[in-house]
Amino acid sequence: QVQLVESGGGLVQAGGSLRLSCTASGRAFGIYAMGWFRQAPGKEREFVATINWSGGGTYFADSVKGRFTISRDNAKNTVYLQMSSLKPEDTAVYYCARARGALTSANLADPGDFGSWGQGTQVIVSS
């Protein structure tokens, strides 16, 4: 069973940047789409971004489009979320997730499309 470990969260001022990382254990990382979700206190988990298995396709929530980028290094079993121009409303616990099916596109945004989840990393954006 794959294990996903996120890192890189922290406290940042509005307008600043952070890069989150998610490293997966086990084999076959490179054949699965990977996604990032977030959950703010009292709110449901929401989609942030997805990258397809090869890194050639990405998909973003409208709320982060143009500010966040997603990338992956299959040789390192790691997916990244580069967050720029951060806003207080980006404050949340950020989770990475692996798609249920192999070799899918990046057009996955429902939590049900993902079968493995990390424990999350906290991001706090101060105003």
C-alpha positions as CSV (number, residue, x, y, z in Angstrom):
1,Q,0.0,0.0,0.0
2,V,1.3,3.4,-1.0
3,Q,2.2,5.9,1.7
4,L,2.1,9.6,0.9
5,V,4.0,12.1,3.1
6,E,3.5,15.9,2.6
7,S,6.0,18.6,3.7
8,G,6.7,22.2,3.2
9,G,3.8,23.8,5.0
10,G,4.1,26.7,7.3
11,L,3.3,30.3,8.1
12,V,3.6,32.9,5.4
13,Q,2.5,36.4,4.9
14,A,-0.1,37.3,2.2
15,G,1.6,37.7,-1.1
16,G,4.3,35.2,-0.2
17,S,5.1,31.8,-1.6
18,L,5.5,28.2,-0.4
19,R,6.3,25.0,-2.1
20,L,4.7,21.8,-0.8
21,S,6.2,18.4,-1.5
22,C,4.6,15.0,-1.4
23,T,6.7,11.9,-1.5
24,A,5.3,8.5,-2.2
25,S,6.6,5.1,-1.0
26,G,6.5,2.0,-3.1
27,R,6.6,1.4,-6.8
28,A,4.6,2.6,-9.8
29,F,4.4,6.2,-8.7
30,G,4.9,7.2,-12.3
31,I,1.8,5.7,-13.7
32,Y,-0.7,7.5,-11.4
33,A,-2.1,11.0,-11.6
34,M,-1.5,12.9,-8.4
35,G,-3.6,15.6,-6.8
36,W,-3.6,18.2,-4.1
37,F,-6.7,19.1,-2.0
38,R,-7.1,21.4,0.9
39,Q,-9.5,21.7,3.9
40,A,-10.0,24.8,5.9
41,P,-11.5,24.7,9.4
42,G,-15.2,24.0,9.2
43,K,-15.2,23.5,5.5
44,E,-15.3,20.5,3.2
45,R,-12.2,19.2,1.5
46,E,-11.8,21.0,-1.8
47,F,-9.9,20.3,-5.0
48,V,-6.7,22.4,-5.7
49,A,-4.8,20.8,-8.6
50,T,-4.1,17.5,-10.4
51,I,-1.2,16.4,-12.6
52,N,-1.4,13.4,-14.9
53,W,0.9,10.4,-14.7
54,S,3.6,11.8,-17.0
55,G,3.5,15.4,-15.9
56,G,2.2,16.5,-19.3
57,G,-1.2,17.5,-18.2
58,T,-2.4,19.6,-15.3
59,Y,-5.8,20.8,-14.0
60,F,-6.5,23.6,-11.4
61,A,-9.3,24.9,-9.4
62,D,-10.4,28.4,-10.5
63,S,-9.5,29.8,-7.1
64,V,-5.8,29.0,-7.6
65,K,-5.4,29.2,-11.3
66,G,-2.5,31.5,-12.3
67,R,-1.1,31.4,-8.7
68,F,-0.3,27.8,-8.1
69,T,1.6,25.3,-10.2
70,I,1.8,21.5,-9.9
71,S,4.8,19.4,-11.0
72,R,6.2,16.0,-10.4
73,D,9.6,14.2,-10.5
74,N,8.8,10.5,-11.1
75,A,12.5,9.6,-10.5
76,K,12.0,10.9,-6.9
77,N,8.5,9.7,-6.4
78,T,7.5,13.3,-5.6
79,V,4.9,15.7,-6.6
80,Y,5.1,19.5,-5.8
81,L,2.7,22.3,-5.4
82,Q,4.2,25.7,-5.9
83,M,2.0,28.3,-4.3
84,S,2.5,32.0,-5.1
85,S,0.6,35.2,-4.3
86,L,-0.8,33.5,-1.3
87,K,-4.0,34.9,0.2
88,P,-5.4,34.4,3.7
89,E,-8.2,32.3,2.2
90,D,-5.6,29.8,1.1
91,T,-5.1,28.9,4.8
92,A,-5.9,25.2,5.1
93,V,-4.5,21.8,5.6
94,Y,-3.2,20.6,2.3
95,Y,-3.4,16.9,1.3
96,C,-1.8,15.1,-1.6
97,A,-3.6,12.1,-3.1
98,R,-3.0,9.4,-5.6
99,A,-5.6,8.6,-8.3
100,R,-7.4,5.3,-8.0
101,G,-6.7,4.3,-11.6
102,A,-3.5,4.1,-13.5
103,L,-2.6,6.3,-16.6
104,T,-5.5,8.6,-16.2
105,S,-5.7,12.2,-17.4
106,A,-5.3,15.2,-15.1
107,N,-9.0,16.0,-15.2
108,L,-9.7,14.6,-11.8
109,A,-11.2,16.8,-9.1
110,D,-13.5,14.7,-7.0
111,P,-12.0,13.3,-3.8
112,G,-13.6,10.0,-4.8
113,D,-11.3,9.8,-7.8
114,F,-8.4,9.3,-5.4
115,G,-7.7,6.2,-3.4
116,S,-4.7,7.1,-1.3
117,W,-4.1,10.2,0.9
118,G,-1.4,11.7,2.9
119,Q,-1.8,13.1,6.4
120,G,-1.7,16.7,5.3
121,T,0.5,19.7,5.9
122,Q,-0.7,23.0,7.4
123,V,-0.5,26.2,5.5
124,I,-1.3,29.5,7.3
125,V,-1.4,32.7,5.4
126,S,-1.4,35.8,7.5
127,S,-2.9,39.1,6.4
